């Protein structure tokens, strides 16, 4: 009989910086950055750059709190 090992679930930075997650964040940030500057006097490149930076920071924070703490505090569990 053949043993087929299932790939281990990524953890740490591999989970936080997964290609699918980065691709989604960049796509959504760029779309939002292209839509936002209508009616503003700022340059479109600066708005897109700002939304991409904020999107990547939000992605990293989500990845951090997705993994830490390992267990919820007793008062928060339900």
N, CA, C and O atoms as a Tripos MOL2 file, in Angstrom:
@<TRIPOS>MOLECULE
protein
  312   311    78     0     0
PROTEIN
NO_CHARGES

@<TRIPOS>ATOM
      1 N           0.8330   -1.1600    0.0000 N.3       1 UNK1
      2 CA          0.0000    0.0000    0.0000 C.3       1 UNK1
      3 C           0.8930    1.2430    0.0000 C.2       1 UNK1
      4 O           1.9360    1.2630    0.6540 O.2       1 UNK1
      5 N           0.4820    2.2710   -0.7310 N.am      2 UNK2
      6 CA          1.2730    3.4940   -0.8340 C.3       2 UNK2
      7 C           0.8470    4.4780    0.2400 C.2       2 UNK2
      8 O          -0.3400    4.6810    0.4950 O.2       2 UNK2
      9 N           1.8400    5.0750    0.8550 N.am      3 UNK3
     10 CA          1.5750    6.1250    1.8270 C.3       3 UNK3
     11 C           1.6450    7.4700    1.1250 C.2       3 UNK3
     12 O           2.6800    7.8280    0.5620 O.2       3 UNK3
     13 N           0.5630    8.2050    1.1550 N.am      4 UNK4
     14 CA          0.5740    9.5380    0.5780 C.3       4 UNK4
     15 C           0.4850   10.5310    1.7170 C.2       4 UNK4
     16 O          -0.5090   10.5780    2.4400 O.2       4 UNK4
     17 N           1.5100   11.3070    1.8670 N.am      5 UNK5
     18 CA          1.5530   12.2850    2.9440 C.3       5 UNK5
     19 C           0.8060   13.5420    2.5050 C.2       5 UNK5
     20 O           1.0170   14.0540    1.4060 O.2       5 UNK5
     21 N          -0.0520   14.0180    3.3660 N.am      6 UNK6
     22 CA         -0.7410   15.2620    3.1000 C.3       6 UNK6
     23 C           0.2010   16.4170    3.4090 C.2       6 UNK6
     24 O           0.9570   16.3620    4.3790 O.2       6 UNK6
     25 N           0.1580   17.4520    2.5960 N.am      7 UNK7
     26 CA          1.0420   18.5840    2.8840 C.3       7 UNK7
     27 C           0.6330   19.2460    4.2010 C.2       7 UNK7
     28 O          -0.5530   19.4020    4.4940 O.2       7 UNK7
     29 N           1.6280   19.6270    4.9790 N.am      8 UNK8
     30 CA          1.3610   20.2620    6.2620 C.3       8 UNK8
     31 C           0.7720   21.6470    6.0420 C.2       8 UNK8
     32 O           1.1310   22.3470    5.0960 O.2       8 UNK8
     33 N          -0.1370   22.0320    6.9300 N.am      9 UNK9
     34 CA         -0.7210   23.3620    6.8360 C.3       9 UNK9
     35 C           0.3620   24.3910    7.1380 C.2       9 UNK9
     36 O           1.0740   24.2690    8.1350 O.2       9 UNK9
     37 N           0.4920   25.4070    6.2810 N.am     10 UNK10
     38 CA          1.5380   26.3980    6.5310 C.3      10 UNK10
     39 C           1.2930   27.1410    7.8350 C.2      10 UNK10
     40 O           0.1500   27.3500    8.2410 O.2      10 UNK10
     41 N           2.3840   27.5380    8.4850 N.am     11 UNK11
     42 CA          2.3020   28.2880    9.7310 C.3      11 UNK11
     43 C           3.2840   29.4420    9.6740 C.2      11 UNK11
     44 O           4.1500   29.4950    8.8000 O.2      11 UNK11
     45 N           3.1440   30.3470   10.5930 N.am     12 UNK12
     46 CA          4.0760   31.4620   10.6950 C.3      12 UNK12
     47 C           4.0330   32.3780    9.4810 C.2      12 UNK12
     48 O           2.9610   32.7140    8.9800 O.2      12 UNK12
     49 N           5.1970   32.7700    9.0220 N.am     13 UNK13
     50 CA          5.2700   33.6810    7.8810 C.3      13 UNK13
     51 C           4.7530   33.0460    6.6000 C.2      13 UNK13
     52 O           4.2450   33.7460    5.7240 O.2      13 UNK13
     53 N           4.8750   31.7340    6.4800 N.am     14 UNK14
     54 CA          4.3700   31.0690    5.2710 C.3      14 UNK14
     55 C           2.8600   31.2350    5.1580 C.2      14 UNK14
     56 O           2.3360   31.3640    4.0520 O.2      14 UNK14
     57 N           2.1580   31.2340    6.2810 N.am     15 UNK15
     58 CA          0.7140   31.4400    6.2620 C.3      15 UNK15
     59 C           0.3830   32.9190    6.0530 C.2      15 UNK15
     60 O          -0.5190   33.2620    5.2890 O.2      15 UNK15
     61 N           1.1250   33.7880    6.7390 N.am     16 UNK16
     62 CA          0.8470   35.2180    6.6480 C.3      16 UNK16
     63 C           1.1580   35.7820    5.2640 C.2      16 UNK16
     64 O           0.4940   36.7120    4.8070 O.2      16 UNK16
     65 N           2.1610   35.2230    4.6020 N.am     17 UNK17
     66 CA          2.5920   35.7530    3.3080 C.3      17 UNK17
     67 C           2.3240   34.7820    2.1700 C.2      17 UNK17
     68 O           3.1170   34.6860    1.2330 O.2      17 UNK17
     69 N           1.2210   34.0700    2.2450 N.am     18 UNK18
     70 CA          0.8540   33.1500    1.1770 C.3      18 UNK18
     71 C           0.5350   33.9050   -0.1080 C.2      18 UNK18
     72 O           0.0020   35.0140   -0.0660 O.2      18 UNK18
     73 N           0.8580   33.3110   -1.2330 N.am     19 UNK19
     74 CA          0.6920   33.9850   -2.5180 C.3      19 UNK19
     75 C          -0.7560   34.3570   -2.7940 C.2      19 UNK19
     76 O          -1.0220   35.4380   -3.3190 O.2      19 UNK19
     77 N          -1.6950   33.4870   -2.4520 N.am     20 UNK20
     78 CA         -3.1140   33.8010   -2.6880 C.3      20 UNK20
     79 C          -3.5470   35.0090   -1.8680 C.2      20 UNK20
     80 O          -4.2990   35.8570   -2.3490 O.2      20 UNK20
     81 N          -3.0720   35.0860   -0.6300 N.am     21 UNK21
     82 CA         -3.4270   36.1860    0.2600 C.3      21 UNK21
     83 C          -2.8410   37.5040   -0.2400 C.2      21 UNK21
     84 O          -3.5210   38.5290   -0.2150 O.2      21 UNK21
     85 N          -1.6000   37.4880   -0.6870 N.am     22 UNK22
     86 CA         -0.9630   38.7050   -1.1980 C.3      22 UNK22
     87 C          -1.6390   39.1550   -2.4900 C.2      22 UNK22
     88 O          -1.8860   40.3450   -2.6860 O.2      22 UNK22
     89 N          -1.9320   38.2110   -3.3580 N.am     23 UNK23
     90 CA         -2.5750   38.5410   -4.6390 C.3      23 UNK23
     91 C          -3.9480   39.1790   -4.4120 C.2      23 UNK23
     92 O          -4.2850   40.1660   -5.0670 O.2      23 UNK23
     93 N          -4.7370   38.6290   -3.4970 N.am     24 UNK24
     94 CA         -6.0550   39.1880   -3.1970 C.3      24 UNK24
     95 C          -5.9250   40.5930   -2.6130 C.2      24 UNK24
     96 O          -6.6460   41.5050   -3.0190 O.2      24 UNK24
     97 N          -5.0080   40.7660   -1.6620 N.am     25 UNK25
     98 CA         -4.8240   42.0620   -1.0090 C.3      25 UNK25
     99 C          -4.3770   43.1230   -2.0120 C.2      25 UNK25
    100 O          -4.9010   44.2370   -2.0180 O.2      25 UNK25
    101 N          -3.4090   42.7770   -2.8560 N.am     26 UNK26
    102 CA         -2.9390   43.7500   -3.8510 C.3      26 UNK26
    103 C          -4.0450   44.1050   -4.8430 C.2      26 UNK26
    104 O          -4.2190   45.2740   -5.1870 O.2      26 UNK26
    105 N          -4.7840   43.1090   -5.3000 N.am     27 UNK27
    106 CA         -5.8620   43.3680   -6.2590 C.3      27 UNK27
    107 C          -6.9340   44.2800   -5.6910 C.2      27 UNK27
    108 O          -7.3450   45.2440   -6.3370 O.2      27 UNK27
    109 N          -7.3870   43.9750   -4.4770 N.am     28 UNK28
    110 CA         -8.4280   44.7870   -3.8490 C.3      28 UNK28
    111 C          -7.9110   46.1910   -3.5300 C.2      28 UNK28
    112 O          -8.6340   47.1720   -3.7050 O.2      28 UNK28
    113 N          -6.6790   46.2900   -3.0690 N.am     29 UNK29
    114 CA         -6.1080   47.5960   -2.7430 C.3      29 UNK29
    115 C          -5.9490   48.4630   -3.9860 C.2      29 UNK29
    116 O          -6.2330   49.6600   -3.9490 O.2      29 UNK29
    117 N          -5.5050   47.8750   -5.0710 N.am     30 UNK30
    118 CA         -5.3260   48.6490   -6.3070 C.3      30 UNK30
    119 C          -6.6680   49.1210   -6.8500 C.2      30 UNK30
    120 O          -6.7900   50.2630   -7.2920 O.2      30 UNK30
    121 N          -7.6690   48.2560   -6.8210 N.am     31 UNK31
    122 CA         -9.0000   48.6600   -7.2900 C.3      31 UNK31
    123 C          -9.5440   49.8020   -6.4330 C.2      31 UNK31
    124 O         -10.0530   50.7890   -6.9630 O.2      31 UNK31
    125 N          -9.4380   49.6700   -5.1200 N.am     32 UNK32
    126 CA         -9.9090   50.7430   -4.2340 C.3      32 UNK32
    127 C          -9.1090   52.0190   -4.4540 C.2      32 UNK32
    128 O          -9.6750   53.1120   -4.4530 O.2      32 UNK32
    129 N          -7.8070   51.8910   -4.6430 N.am     33 UNK33
    130 CA         -6.9730   53.0620   -4.8760 C.3      33 UNK33
    131 C          -7.2670   53.7610   -6.1830 C.2      33 UNK33
    132 O          -7.0810   54.9730   -6.2900 O.2      33 UNK33
    133 N          -7.7250   53.0210   -7.1820 N.am     34 UNK34
    134 CA         -8.0760   53.6400   -8.4620 C.3      34 UNK34
    135 C          -9.4260   54.3290   -8.4100 C.2      34 UNK34
    136 O          -9.6630   55.2840   -9.1500 O.2      34 UNK34
    137 N         -10.3150   53.8580   -7.5470 N.am     35 UNK35
    138 CA        -11.6490   54.4420   -7.4490 C.3      35 UNK35
    139 C         -11.6550   55.6660   -6.5290 C.2      35 UNK35
    140 O         -12.4170   56.6030   -6.7650 O.2      35 UNK35
    141 N         -10.8270   55.6740   -5.4960 N.am     36 UNK36
    142 CA        -10.8460   56.7390   -4.4920 C.3      36 UNK36
    143 C         -10.5200   58.1430   -4.9970 C.2      36 UNK36
    144 O         -11.1900   59.0830   -4.5700 O.2      36 UNK36
    145 N          -9.5470   58.3480   -5.8650 N.am     37 UNK37
    146 CA         -9.1240   59.7360   -6.1120 C.3      37 UNK37
    147 C         -10.0950   60.5950   -6.9190 C.2      37 UNK37
    148 O          -9.8190   61.7780   -7.1190 O.2      37 UNK37
    149 N         -11.2050   60.0610   -7.3870 N.am     38 UNK38
    150 CA        -12.1420   60.9020   -8.1230 C.3      38 UNK38
    151 C         -12.7160   61.9420   -7.1720 C.2      38 UNK38
    152 O         -13.2820   61.6030   -6.1320 O.2      38 UNK38
    153 N         -12.5680   63.1890   -7.5300 N.am     39 UNK39
    154 CA        -13.0370   64.2740   -6.6890 C.3      39 UNK39
    155 C         -11.9740   64.8100   -5.7510 C.2      39 UNK39
    156 O         -12.2180   65.7910   -5.0480 O.2      39 UNK39
    157 N         -10.8030   64.1980   -5.7200 N.am     40 UNK40
    158 CA         -9.6990   64.6900   -4.8920 C.3      40 UNK40
    159 C          -8.6910   65.4010   -5.7740 C.2      40 UNK40
    160 O          -8.6550   65.1930   -6.9870 O.2      40 UNK40
    161 N          -7.8880   66.2260   -5.1690 N.am     41 UNK41
    162 CA         -6.8670   66.9440   -5.9210 C.3      41 UNK41
    163 C          -5.5110   66.2550   -5.8780 C.2      41 UNK41
    164 O          -4.5530   66.7430   -6.4770 O.2      41 UNK41
    165 N          -5.4160   65.1390   -5.1860 N.am     42 UNK42
    166 CA         -4.1290   64.4450   -5.0730 C.3      42 UNK42
    167 C          -3.8880   63.5710   -6.3050 C.2      42 UNK42
    168 O          -4.8010   63.2780   -7.0770 O.2      42 UNK42
    169 N          -2.6470   63.1740   -6.4540 N.am     43 UNK43
    170 CA         -2.2780   62.3510   -7.5960 C.3      43 UNK43
    171 C          -2.7220   60.9140   -7.3710 C.2      43 UNK43
    172 O          -2.6940   60.4100   -6.2480 O.2      43 UNK43
    173 N          -3.1230   60.2770   -8.4300 N.am     44 UNK44
    174 CA         -3.6420   58.9170   -8.3560 C.3      44 UNK44
    175 C          -2.5870   57.9240   -7.8550 C.2      44 UNK44
    176 O          -2.9190   57.0080   -7.1020 O.2      44 UNK44
    177 N          -1.3420   58.0890   -8.2530 N.am     45 UNK45
    178 CA         -0.2850   57.1730   -7.8370 C.3      45 UNK45
    179 C          -0.1140   57.1700   -6.3260 C.2      45 UNK45
    180 O           0.0930   56.1130   -5.7300 O.2      45 UNK45
    181 N          -0.1970   58.3470   -5.6930 N.am     46 UNK46
    182 CA         -0.0470   58.4260   -4.2380 C.3      46 UNK46
    183 C          -1.2100   57.7410   -3.5270 C.2      46 UNK46
    184 O          -1.0180   57.0930   -2.4980 O.2      46 UNK46
    185 N          -2.4090   57.8830   -4.0710 N.am     47 UNK47
    186 CA         -3.5750   57.2420   -3.4460 C.3      47 UNK47
    187 C          -3.4660   55.7240   -3.5760 C.2      47 UNK47
    188 O          -3.7320   55.0040   -2.6140 O.2      47 UNK47
    189 N          -3.0820   55.2320   -4.7450 N.am     48 UNK48
    190 CA         -2.9360   53.7870   -4.9450 C.3      48 UNK48
    191 C          -1.8240   53.2400   -4.0440 C.2      48 UNK48
    192 O          -1.9770   52.1790   -3.4380 O.2      48 UNK48
    193 N          -0.7180   53.9610   -3.9580 N.am     49 UNK49
    194 CA          0.3800   53.5300   -3.0960 C.3      49 UNK49
    195 C          -0.0650   53.4610   -1.6420 C.2      49 UNK49
    196 O           0.2590   52.5060   -0.9360 O.2      49 UNK49
    197 N          -0.7980   54.4590   -1.1970 N.am     50 UNK50
    198 CA         -1.2900   54.4720    0.1800 C.3      50 UNK50
    199 C          -2.2460   53.3330    0.4690 C.2      50 UNK50
    200 O          -2.1660   52.7050    1.5250 O.2      50 UNK50
    201 N          -3.1560   53.0570   -0.4660 N.am     51 UNK51
    202 CA         -4.1010   51.9630   -0.2290 C.3      51 UNK51
    203 C          -3.4040   50.6070   -0.2610 C.2      51 UNK51
    204 O          -3.7940   49.7010    0.4760 O.2      51 UNK51
    205 N          -2.3870   50.4510   -1.0940 N.am     52 UNK52
    206 CA         -1.6420   49.1850   -1.1210 C.3      52 UNK52
    207 C          -0.8950   48.9890    0.1950 C.2      52 UNK52
    208 O          -0.8900   47.8880    0.7450 O.2      52 UNK52
    209 N          -0.2690   50.0430    0.7020 N.am     53 UNK53
    210 CA          0.4500   49.9390    1.9790 C.3      53 UNK53
    211 C          -0.5220   49.6020    3.1090 C.2      53 UNK53
    212 O          -0.2450   48.7200    3.9220 O.2      53 UNK53
    213 N          -1.6520   50.2950    3.1630 N.am     54 UNK54
    214 CA         -2.6430   49.9970    4.2030 C.3      54 UNK54
    215 C          -3.2000   48.5840    4.0610 C.2      54 UNK54
    216 O          -3.4280   47.9080    5.0640 O.2      54 UNK54
    217 N          -3.4170   48.1370    2.8440 N.am     55 UNK55
    218 CA         -3.9090   46.7800    2.6270 C.3      55 UNK55
    219 C          -2.9160   45.7330    3.0980 C.2      55 UNK55
    220 O          -3.3060   44.7460    3.7220 O.2      55 UNK55
    221 N          -1.6360   45.9350    2.8080 N.am     56 UNK56
    222 CA         -0.6160   44.9780    3.2410 C.3      56 UNK56
    223 C          -0.4620   44.9720    4.7600 C.2      56 UNK56
    224 O          -0.2600   43.9130    5.3540 O.2      56 UNK56
    225 N          -0.5530   46.1390    5.3930 N.am     57 UNK57
    226 CA         -0.4980   46.1950    6.8570 C.3      57 UNK57
    227 C          -1.6900   45.4660    7.4530 C.2      57 UNK57
    228 O          -1.5340   44.7150    8.4170 O.2      57 UNK57
    229 N          -2.8820   45.6750    6.8950 N.am     58 UNK58
    230 CA         -4.0670   44.9810    7.3950 C.3      58 UNK58
    231 C          -3.9390   43.4710    7.1960 C.2      58 UNK58
    232 O          -4.3590   42.7000    8.0580 O.2      58 UNK58
    233 N          -3.3700   43.0440    6.0810 N.am     59 UNK59
    234 CA         -3.1640   41.6140    5.8360 C.3      59 UNK59
    235 C          -2.2100   41.0160    6.8720 C.2      59 UNK59
    236 O          -2.4560   39.9220    7.3820 O.2      59 UNK59
    237 N          -1.1340   41.7220    7.1820 N.am     60 UNK60
    238 CA         -0.1870   41.2250    8.1770 C.3      60 UNK60
    239 C          -0.8100   41.1810    9.5690 C.2      60 UNK60
    240 O          -0.5590   40.2420   10.3240 O.2      60 UNK60
    241 N          -1.6090   42.1720    9.9180 N.am     61 UNK61
    242 CA         -2.2810   42.1510   11.2270 C.3      61 UNK61
    243 C          -3.2840   41.0010   11.3080 C.2      61 UNK61
    244 O          -3.3910   40.3390   12.3410 O.2      61 UNK61
    245 N          -4.0140   40.7650   10.2230 N.am     62 UNK62
    246 CA         -4.9340   39.6400   10.2020 C.3      62 UNK62
    247 C          -4.1760   38.3320   10.3810 C.2      62 UNK62
    248 O          -4.6040   37.4660   11.1450 O.2      62 UNK62
    249 N          -3.0640   38.1850    9.6880 N.am     63 UNK63
    250 CA         -2.2590   36.9710    9.8070 C.3      63 UNK63
    251 C          -1.6880   36.7840   11.2000 C.2      63 UNK63
    252 O          -1.5950   35.6590   11.6920 O.2      63 UNK63
    253 N          -1.3060   37.8800   11.8360 N.am     64 UNK64
    254 CA         -0.7740   37.7930   13.2010 C.3      64 UNK64
    255 C          -1.8500   37.3390   14.1770 C.2      64 UNK64
    256 O          -1.6220   36.4220   14.9650 O.2      64 UNK64
    257 N          -3.0060   37.9620   14.1360 N.am     65 UNK65
    258 CA         -4.0580   37.6190   15.0850 C.3      65 UNK65
    259 C          -4.7970   36.3420   14.7130 C.2      65 UNK65
    260 O          -5.5710   35.8140   15.5120 O.2      65 UNK65
    261 N          -4.5640   35.8480   13.5110 N.am     66 UNK66
    262 CA         -5.1030   34.5430   13.1290 C.3      66 UNK66
    263 C          -4.3540   33.4250   13.8550 C.2      66 UNK66
    264 O          -4.9240   32.3680   14.1230 O.2      66 UNK66
    265 N          -3.0880   33.6550   14.1710 N.am     67 UNK67
    266 CA         -2.2450   32.6180   14.7540 C.3      67 UNK67
    267 C          -1.9870   32.8170   16.2440 C.2      67 UNK67
    268 O          -1.6280   31.8630   16.9350 O.2      67 UNK67
    269 N          -2.1600   34.0180   16.7470 N.am     68 UNK68
    270 CA         -1.8330   34.2930   18.1230 C.3      68 UNK68
    271 C          -3.0200   34.9360   18.8020 C.2      68 UNK68
    272 O          -3.5870   35.8650   18.2280 O.2      68 UNK68
    273 N          -3.4190   34.5310   19.9290 N.am     69 UNK69
    274 CA         -2.9040   33.4420   20.7540 C.3      69 UNK69
    275 C          -3.4000   32.0930   20.2450 C.2      69 UNK69
    276 O          -4.3900   32.0190   19.5180 O.2      69 UNK69
    277 N          -2.7130   31.0440   20.6280 N.am     70 UNK70
    278 CA         -3.0820   29.6990   20.1660 C.3      70 UNK70
    279 C          -4.4810   29.3260   20.6480 C.2      70 UNK70
    280 O          -5.2650   28.7310   19.9090 O.2      70 UNK70
    281 N          -4.7810   29.6810   21.8900 N.am     71 UNK71
    282 CA         -6.1140   29.4250   22.4480 C.3      71 UNK71
    283 C          -6.6990   30.7420   22.9230 C.2      71 UNK71
    284 O          -5.9810   31.6130   23.4160 O.2      71 UNK71
    285 N          -7.9940   30.8790   22.7730 N.am     72 UNK72
    286 CA         -8.6510   32.0800   23.2540 C.3      72 UNK72
    287 C          -8.6600   32.0810   24.7810 C.2      72 UNK72
    288 O          -8.6560   31.0140   25.3940 O.2      72 UNK72
    289 N          -8.6730   33.2450   25.3990 N.am     73 UNK73
    290 CA         -8.8020   33.2990   26.8500 C.3      73 UNK73
    291 C         -10.1260   32.6750   27.2880 C.2      73 UNK73
    292 O         -11.1010   32.6690   26.5370 O.2      73 UNK73
    293 N         -10.1460   32.1590   28.4960 N.am     74 UNK74
    294 CA        -11.3370   31.4510   28.9930 C.3      74 UNK74
    295 C         -12.5680   32.3470   28.9750 C.2      74 UNK74
    296 O         -13.6630   31.8760   28.6700 O.2      74 UNK74
    297 N         -12.4140   33.6260   29.2940 N.am     75 UNK75
    298 CA        -13.5570   34.5260   29.3430 C.3      75 UNK75
    299 C         -14.1150   34.8530   27.9640 C.2      75 UNK75
    300 O         -15.2440   35.3280   27.8470 O.2      75 UNK75
    301 N         -13.3240   34.6010   26.9120 N.am     76 UNK76
    302 CA        -13.7650   34.9000   25.5530 C.3      76 UNK76
    303 C         -14.3460   33.6790   24.8460 C.2      76 UNK76
    304 O         -15.0850   33.8200   23.8730 O.2      76 UNK76
    305 N         -14.0160   32.4850   25.3300 N.am     77 UNK77
    306 CA        -14.5560   31.2780   24.7250 C.3      77 UNK77
    307 C         -16.0590   31.1940   24.9940 C.2      77 UNK77
    308 O         -16.5410   31.6040   26.0510 O.2      77 UNK77
    309 N         -16.7800   30.6600   24.0250 N.am     78 UNK78
    310 CA        -18.2120   30.4590   24.2640 C.3      78 UNK78
    311 C         -18.6880   29.1770   23.6460 C.2      78 UNK78
    312 O         -19.8690   28.8440   23.7470 O.2      78 UNK78
@<TRIPOS>BOND
     1     1     2 1
     2     2     3 1
     3     3     4 2
     4     3     5 am
     5     5     6 1
     6     6     7 1
     7     7     8 2
     8     7     9 am
     9     9    10 1
    10    10    11 1
    11    11    12 2
    12    11    13 am
    13    13    14 1
    14    14    15 1
    15    15    16 2
    16    15    17 am
    17    17    18 1
    18    18    19 1
    19    19    20 2
    20    19    21 am
    21    21    22 1
    22    22    23 1
    23    23    24 2
    24    23    25 am
    25    25    26 1
    26    26    27 1
    27    27    28 2
    28    27    29 am
    29    29    30 1
    30    30    31 1
    31    31    32 2
    32    31    33 am
    33    33    34 1
    34    34    35 1
    35    35    36 2
    36    35    37 am
    37    37    38 1
    38    38    39 1
    39    39    40 2
    40    39    41 am
    41    41    42 1
    42    42    43 1
    43    43    44 2
    44    43    45 am
    45    45    46 1
    46    46    47 1
    47    47    48 2
    48    47    49 am
    49    49    50 1
    50    50    51 1
    51    51    52 2
    52    51    53 am
    53    53    54 1
    54    54    55 1
    55    55    56 2
    56    55    57 am
    57    57    58 1
    58    58    59 1
    59    59    60 2
    60    59    61 am
    61    61    62 1
    62    62    63 1
    63    63    64 2
    64    63    65 am
    65    65    66 1
    66    66    67 1
    67    67    68 2
    68    67    69 am
    69    69    70 1
    70    70    71 1
    71    71    72 2
    72    71    73 am
    73    73    74 1
    74    74    75 1
    75    75    76 2
    76    75    77 am
    77    77    78 1
    78    78    79 1
    79    79    80 2
    80    79    81 am
    81    81    82 1
    82    82    83 1
    83    83    84 2
    84    83    85 am
    85    85    86 1
    86    86    87 1
    87    87    88 2
    88    87    89 am
    89    89    90 1
    90    90    91 1
    91    91    92 2
    92    91    93 am
    93    93    94 1
    94    94    95 1
    95    95    96 2
    96    95    97 am
    97    97    98 1
    98    98    99 1
    99    99   100 2
   100    99   101 am
   101   101   102 1
   102   102   103 1
   103   103   104 2
   104   103   105 am
   105   105   106 1
   106   106   107 1
   107   107   108 2
   108   107   109 am
   109   109   110 1
   110   110   111 1
   111   111   112 2
   112   111   113 am
   113   113   114 1
   114   114   115 1
   115   115   116 2
   116   115   117 am
   117   117   118 1
   118   118   119 1
   119   119   120 2
   120   119   121 am
   121   121   122 1
   122   122   123 1
   123   123   124 2
   124   123   125 am
   125   125   126 1
   126   126   127 1
   127   127   128 2
   128   127   129 am
   129   129   130 1
   130   130   131 1
   131   131   132 2
   132   131   133 am
   133   133   134 1
   134   134   135 1
   135   135   136 2
   136   135   137 am
   137   137   138 1
   138   138   139 1
   139   139   140 2
   140   139   141 am
   141   141   142 1
   142   142   143 1
   143   143   144 2
   144   143   145 am
   145   145   146 1
   146   146   147 1
   147   147   148 2
   148   147   149 am
   149   149   150 1
   150   150   151 1
   151   151   152 2
   152   151   153 am
   153   153   154 1
   154   154   155 1
   155   155   156 2
   156   155   157 am
   157   157   158 1
   158   158   159 1
   159   159   160 2
   160   159   161 am
   161   161   162 1
   162   162   163 1
   163   163   164 2
   164   163   165 am
   165   165   166 1
   166   166   167 1
   167   167   168 2
   168   167   169 am
   169   169   170 1
   170   170   171 1
   171   171   172 2
   172   171   173 am
   173   173   174 1
   174   174   175 1
   175   175   176 2
   176   175   177 am
   177   177   178 1
   178   178   179 1
   179   179   180 2
   180   179   181 am
   181   181   182 1
   182   182   183 1
   183   183   184 2
   184   183   185 am
   185   185   186 1
   186   186   187 1
   187   187   188 2
   188   187   189 am
   189   189   190 1
   190   190   191 1
   191   191   192 2
   192   191   193 am
   193   193   194 1
   194   194   195 1
   195   195   196 2
   196   195   197 am
   197   197   198 1
   198   198   199 1
   199   199   200 2
   200   199   201 am
   201   201   202 1
   202   202   203 1
   203   203   204 2
   204   203   205 am
   205   205   206 1
   206   206   207 1
   207   207   208 2
   208   207   209 am
   209   209   210 1
   210   210   211 1
   211   211   212 2
   212   211   213 am
   213   213   214 1
   214   214   215 1
   215   215   216 2
   216   215   217 am
   217   217   218 1
   218   218   219 1
   219   219   220 2
   220   219   221 am
   221   221   222 1
   222   222   223 1
   223   223   224 2
   224   223   225 am
   225   225   226 1
   226   226   227 1
   227   227   228 2
   228   227   229 am
   229   229   230 1
   230   230   231 1
   231   231   232 2
   232   231   233 am
   233   233   234 1
   234   234   235 1
   235   235   236 2
   236   235   237 am
   237   237   238 1
   238   238   239 1
   239   239   240 2
   240   239   241 am
   241   241   242 1
   242   242   243 1
   243   243   244 2
   244   243   245 am
   245   245   246 1
   246   246   247 1
   247   247   248 2
   248   247   249 am
   249   249   250 1
   250   250   251 1
   251   251   252 2
   252   251   253 am
   253   253   254 1
   254   254   255 1
   255   255   256 2
   256   255   257 am
   257   257   258 1
   258   258   259 1
   259   259   260 2
   260   259   261 am
   261   261   262 1
   262   262   263 1
   263   263   264 2
   264   263   265 am
   265   265   266 1
   266   266   267 1
   267   267   268 2
   268   267   269 am
   269   269   270 1
   270   270   271 1
   271   271   272 2
   272   271   273 am
   273   273   274 1
   274   274   275 1
   275   275   276 2
   276   275   277 am
   277   277   278 1
   278   278   279 1
   279   279   280 2
   280   279   281 am
   281   281   282 1
   282   282   283 1
   283   283   284 2
   284   283   285 am
   285   285   286 1
   286   286   287 1
   287   287   288 2
   288   287   289 am
   289   289   290 1
   290   290   291 1
   291   291   292 2
   292   291   293 am
   293   293   294 1
   294   294   295 1
   295   295   296 2
   296   295   297 am
   297   297   298 1
   298   298   299 1
   299   299   300 2
   300   299   301 am
   301   301   302 1
   302   302   303 1
   303   303   304 2
   304   303   305 am
   305   305   306 1
   306   306   307 1
   307   307   308 2
   308   307   309 am
   309   309   310 1
   310   310   311 1
   311   311   312 2
@<TRIPOS>SUBSTRUCTURE
     1 UNK1         2 RESIDUE 1 A UNK
     2 UNK2         6 RESIDUE 1 A UNK
     3 UNK3        10 RESIDUE 1 A UNK
     4 UNK4        14 RESIDUE 1 A UNK
     5 UNK5        18 RESIDUE 1 A UNK
     6 UNK6        22 RESIDUE 1 A UNK
     7 UNK7        26 RESIDUE 1 A UNK
     8 UNK8        30 RESIDUE 1 A UNK
     9 UNK9        34 RESIDUE 1 A UNK
    10 UNK10       38 RESIDUE 1 A UNK
    11 UNK11       42 RESIDUE 1 A UNK
    12 UNK12       46 RESIDUE 1 A UNK
    13 UNK13       50 RESIDUE 1 A UNK
    14 UNK14       54 RESIDUE 1 A UNK
    15 UNK15       58 RESIDUE 1 A UNK
    16 UNK16       62 RESIDUE 1 A UNK
    17 UNK17       66 RESIDUE 1 A UNK
    18 UNK18       70 RESIDUE 1 A UNK
    19 UNK19       74 RESIDUE 1 A UNK
    20 UNK20       78 RESIDUE 1 A UNK
    21 UNK21       82 RESIDUE 1 A UNK
    22 UNK22       86 RESIDUE 1 A UNK
    23 UNK23       90 RESIDUE 1 A UNK
    24 UNK24       94 RESIDUE 1 A UNK
    25 UNK25       98 RESIDUE 1 A UNK
    26 UNK26      102 RESIDUE 1 A UNK
    27 UNK27      106 RESIDUE 1 A UNK
    28 UNK28      110 RESIDUE 1 A UNK
    29 UNK29      114 RESIDUE 1 A UNK
    30 UNK30      118 RESIDUE 1 A UNK
    31 UNK31      122 RESIDUE 1 A UNK
    32 UNK32      126 RESIDUE 1 A UNK
    33 UNK33      130 RESIDUE 1 A UNK
    34 UNK34      134 RESIDUE 1 A UNK
    35 UNK35      138 RESIDUE 1 A UNK
    36 UNK36      142 RESIDUE 1 A UNK
    37 UNK37      146 RESIDUE 1 A UNK
    38 UNK38      150 RESIDUE 1 A UNK
    39 UNK39      154 RESIDUE 1 A UNK
    40 UNK40      158 RESIDUE 1 A UNK
    41 UNK41      162 RESIDUE 1 A UNK
    42 UNK42      166 RESIDUE 1 A UNK
    43 UNK43      170 RESIDUE 1 A UNK
    44 UNK44      174 RESIDUE 1 A UNK
    45 UNK45      178 RESIDUE 1 A UNK
    46 UNK46      182 RESIDUE 1 A UNK
    47 UNK47      186 RESIDUE 1 A UNK
    48 UNK48      190 RESIDUE 1 A UNK
    49 UNK49      194 RESIDUE 1 A UNK
    50 UNK50      198 RESIDUE 1 A UNK
    51 UNK51      202 RESIDUE 1 A UNK
    52 UNK52      206 RESIDUE 1 A UNK
    53 UNK53      210 RESIDUE 1 A UNK
    54 UNK54      214 RESIDUE 1 A UNK
    55 UNK55      218 RESIDUE 1 A UNK
    56 UNK56      222 RESIDUE 1 A UNK
    57 UNK57      226 RESIDUE 1 A UNK
    58 UNK58      230 RESIDUE 1 A UNK
    59 UNK59      234 RESIDUE 1 A UNK
    60 UNK60      238 RESIDUE 1 A UNK
    61 UNK61      242 RESIDUE 1 A UNK
    62 UNK62      246 RESIDUE 1 A UNK
    63 UNK63      250 RESIDUE 1 A UNK
    64 UNK64      254 RESIDUE 1 A UNK
    65 UNK65      258 RESIDUE 1 A UNK
    66 UNK66      262 RESIDUE 1 A UNK
    67 UNK67      266 RESIDUE 1 A UNK
    68 UNK68      270 RESIDUE 1 A UNK
    69 UNK69      274 RESIDUE 1 A UNK
    70 UNK70      278 RESIDUE 1 A UNK
    71 UNK71      282 RESIDUE 1 A UNK
    72 UNK72      286 RESIDUE 1 A UNK
    73 UNK73      290 RESIDUE 1 A UNK
    74 UNK74      294 RESIDUE 1 A UNK
    75 UNK75      298 RESIDUE 1 A UNK
    76 UNK76      302 RESIDUE 1 A UNK
    77 UNK77      306 RESIDUE 1 A UNK
    78 UNK78      310 RESIDUE 1 A UNK
